[in-house]
């Protein structure tokens, strides 16, 4: 797991992916052998899974 992801695990964040998509919610590690290297963001309405290597930036939700 990369240091940027480790820093924000369990926090409310805005994640920007290399596709330009942004996802807002709580950042969590995915603990499933089929999804090694994946993280998820959930906000109560949806849960989004994506590979860590697609993450371009992570910012705390409160700063935006």
mmCIF file of the C-alpha atoms, coordinates in Angstrom:
data_MODEL
# 
_entry.id   MODEL 
# 
loop_
_atom_site.group_PDB 
_atom_site.id 
_atom_site.type_symbol 
_atom_site.label_atom_id 
_atom_site.label_alt_id 
_atom_site.label_comp_id 
_atom_site.label_asym_id 
_atom_site.label_entity_id 
_atom_site.label_seq_id 
_atom_site.pdbx_PDB_ins_code 
_atom_site.Cartn_x 
_atom_site.Cartn_y 
_atom_site.Cartn_z 
_atom_site.occupancy 
_atom_site.B_iso_or_equiv 
_atom_site.pdbx_formal_charge 
_atom_site.auth_seq_id 
_atom_site.auth_comp_id 
_atom_site.auth_asym_id 
_atom_site.auth_atom_id 
_atom_site.pdbx_PDB_model_num 
ATOM 1  C CA . UNK A 1 1  ? 0.000   0.000   0.000   1.00 0.00 ? 1  UNK A CA 1 
ATOM 2  C CA . UNK A 1 2  ? 1.386   3.393   -0.889  1.00 0.00 ? 2  UNK A CA 1 
ATOM 3  C CA . UNK A 1 3  ? 2.103   6.051   1.722   1.00 0.00 ? 3  UNK A CA 1 
ATOM 4  C CA . UNK A 1 4  ? -0.535  8.476   0.425   1.00 0.00 ? 4  UNK A CA 1 
ATOM 5  C CA . UNK A 1 5  ? -3.263  5.862   0.866   1.00 0.00 ? 5  UNK A CA 1 
ATOM 6  C CA . UNK A 1 6  ? -1.951  4.835   4.308   1.00 0.00 ? 6  UNK A CA 1 
ATOM 7  C CA . UNK A 1 7  ? -2.042  8.451   5.467   1.00 0.00 ? 7  UNK A CA 1 
ATOM 8  C CA . UNK A 1 8  ? -5.771  8.812   4.773   1.00 0.00 ? 8  UNK A CA 1 
ATOM 9  C CA . UNK A 1 9  ? -7.219  5.358   5.590   1.00 0.00 ? 9  UNK A CA 1 
ATOM 10 C CA . UNK A 1 10 ? -10.380 5.723   7.658   1.00 0.00 ? 10 UNK A CA 1 
ATOM 11 C CA . UNK A 1 11 ? -10.695 9.449   6.879   1.00 0.00 ? 11 UNK A CA 1 
ATOM 12 C CA . UNK A 1 12 ? -13.261 11.424  4.875   1.00 0.00 ? 12 UNK A CA 1 
ATOM 13 C CA . UNK A 1 13 ? -11.493 12.325  1.655   1.00 0.00 ? 13 UNK A CA 1 
ATOM 14 C CA . UNK A 1 14 ? -11.844 13.299  -1.980  1.00 0.00 ? 14 UNK A CA 1 
ATOM 15 C CA . UNK A 1 15 ? -9.929  10.910  -4.228  1.00 0.00 ? 15 UNK A CA 1 
ATOM 16 C CA . UNK A 1 16 ? -8.984  11.966  -7.759  1.00 0.00 ? 16 UNK A CA 1 
ATOM 17 C CA . UNK A 1 17 ? -8.236  9.135   -10.182 1.00 0.00 ? 17 UNK A CA 1 
ATOM 18 C CA . UNK A 1 18 ? -6.033  9.217   -13.273 1.00 0.00 ? 18 UNK A CA 1 
ATOM 19 C CA . UNK A 1 19 ? -9.244  9.235   -15.344 1.00 0.00 ? 19 UNK A CA 1 
ATOM 20 C CA . UNK A 1 20 ? -10.245 12.575  -13.793 1.00 0.00 ? 20 UNK A CA 1 
ATOM 21 C CA . UNK A 1 21 ? -13.085 10.990  -11.812 1.00 0.00 ? 21 UNK A CA 1 
ATOM 22 C CA . UNK A 1 22 ? -13.485 12.142  -8.213  1.00 0.00 ? 22 UNK A CA 1 
ATOM 23 C CA . UNK A 1 23 ? -14.971 10.121  -5.380  1.00 0.00 ? 23 UNK A CA 1 
ATOM 24 C CA . UNK A 1 24 ? -15.851 11.518  -1.974  1.00 0.00 ? 24 UNK A CA 1 
ATOM 25 C CA . UNK A 1 25 ? -16.262 9.508   1.217   1.00 0.00 ? 25 UNK A CA 1 
ATOM 26 C CA . UNK A 1 26 ? -14.377 7.362   3.708   1.00 0.00 ? 26 UNK A CA 1 
ATOM 27 C CA . UNK A 1 27 ? -11.249 5.688   2.320   1.00 0.00 ? 27 UNK A CA 1 
ATOM 28 C CA . UNK A 1 28 ? -10.748 2.038   3.302   1.00 0.00 ? 28 UNK A CA 1 
ATOM 29 C CA . UNK A 1 29 ? -8.498  -0.847  2.345   1.00 0.00 ? 29 UNK A CA 1 
ATOM 30 C CA . UNK A 1 30 ? -10.157 -3.783  0.584   1.00 0.00 ? 30 UNK A CA 1 
ATOM 31 C CA . UNK A 1 31 ? -9.407  -7.010  2.445   1.00 0.00 ? 31 UNK A CA 1 
ATOM 32 C CA . UNK A 1 32 ? -10.144 -9.649  -0.165  1.00 0.00 ? 32 UNK A CA 1 
ATOM 33 C CA . UNK A 1 33 ? -7.602  -11.885 -1.923  1.00 0.00 ? 33 UNK A CA 1 
ATOM 34 C CA . UNK A 1 34 ? -9.361  -11.226 -5.250  1.00 0.00 ? 34 UNK A CA 1 
ATOM 35 C CA . UNK A 1 35 ? -8.802  -7.459  -4.914  1.00 0.00 ? 35 UNK A CA 1 
ATOM 36 C CA . UNK A 1 36 ? -5.165  -7.116  -3.844  1.00 0.00 ? 36 UNK A CA 1 
ATOM 37 C CA . UNK A 1 37 ? -4.012  -3.523  -4.284  1.00 0.00 ? 37 UNK A CA 1 
ATOM 38 C CA . UNK A 1 38 ? -7.535  -2.103  -4.271  1.00 0.00 ? 38 UNK A CA 1 
ATOM 39 C CA . UNK A 1 39 ? -9.095  0.481   -1.980  1.00 0.00 ? 39 UNK A CA 1 
ATOM 40 C CA . UNK A 1 40 ? -12.675 1.648   -1.615  1.00 0.00 ? 40 UNK A CA 1 
ATOM 41 C CA . UNK A 1 41 ? -14.461 4.900   -0.914  1.00 0.00 ? 41 UNK A CA 1 
ATOM 42 C CA . UNK A 1 42 ? -17.939 4.822   0.591   1.00 0.00 ? 42 UNK A CA 1 
ATOM 43 C CA . UNK A 1 43 ? -20.264 7.687   1.403   1.00 0.00 ? 43 UNK A CA 1 
ATOM 44 C CA . UNK A 1 44 ? -23.485 6.035   2.530   1.00 0.00 ? 44 UNK A CA 1 
ATOM 45 C CA . UNK A 1 45 ? -25.050 6.063   -0.947  1.00 0.00 ? 45 UNK A CA 1 
ATOM 46 C CA . UNK A 1 46 ? -22.424 4.132   -2.873  1.00 0.00 ? 46 UNK A CA 1 
ATOM 47 C CA . UNK A 1 47 ? -19.226 2.132   -2.526  1.00 0.00 ? 47 UNK A CA 1 
ATOM 48 C CA . UNK A 1 48 ? -16.576 2.523   -5.222  1.00 0.00 ? 48 UNK A CA 1 
ATOM 49 C CA . UNK A 1 49 ? -13.635 0.107   -5.606  1.00 0.00 ? 49 UNK A CA 1 
ATOM 50 C CA . UNK A 1 50 ? -10.517 0.999   -7.613  1.00 0.00 ? 50 UNK A CA 1 
ATOM 51 C CA . UNK A 1 51 ? -6.833  0.017   -7.816  1.00 0.00 ? 51 UNK A CA 1 
ATOM 52 C CA . UNK A 1 52 ? -4.410  2.121   -5.786  1.00 0.00 ? 52 UNK A CA 1 
ATOM 53 C CA . UNK A 1 53 ? -2.293  2.758   -8.863  1.00 0.00 ? 53 UNK A CA 1 
ATOM 54 C CA . UNK A 1 54 ? -5.163  4.760   -10.415 1.00 0.00 ? 54 UNK A CA 1 
ATOM 55 C CA . UNK A 1 55 ? -5.074  7.322   -7.587  1.00 0.00 ? 55 UNK A CA 1 
ATOM 56 C CA . UNK A 1 56 ? -3.626  10.674  -8.620  1.00 0.00 ? 56 UNK A CA 1 
ATOM 57 C CA . UNK A 1 57 ? -4.456  12.643  -5.495  1.00 0.00 ? 57 UNK A CA 1 
ATOM 58 C CA . UNK A 1 58 ? -6.148  12.377  -2.104  1.00 0.00 ? 58 UNK A CA 1 
ATOM 59 C CA . UNK A 1 59 ? -7.303  15.412  -0.122  1.00 0.00 ? 59 UNK A CA 1 
ATOM 60 C CA . UNK A 1 60 ? -9.078  15.614  3.221   1.00 0.00 ? 60 UNK A CA 1 
ATOM 61 C CA . UNK A 1 61 ? -12.767 16.379  2.684   1.00 0.00 ? 61 UNK A CA 1 
ATOM 62 C CA . UNK A 1 62 ? -12.711 19.400  5.011   1.00 0.00 ? 62 UNK A CA 1 
ATOM 63 C CA . UNK A 1 63 ? -10.167 21.296  2.897   1.00 0.00 ? 63 UNK A CA 1 
ATOM 64 C CA . UNK A 1 64 ? -12.375 21.369  -0.192  1.00 0.00 ? 64 UNK A CA 1 
# 
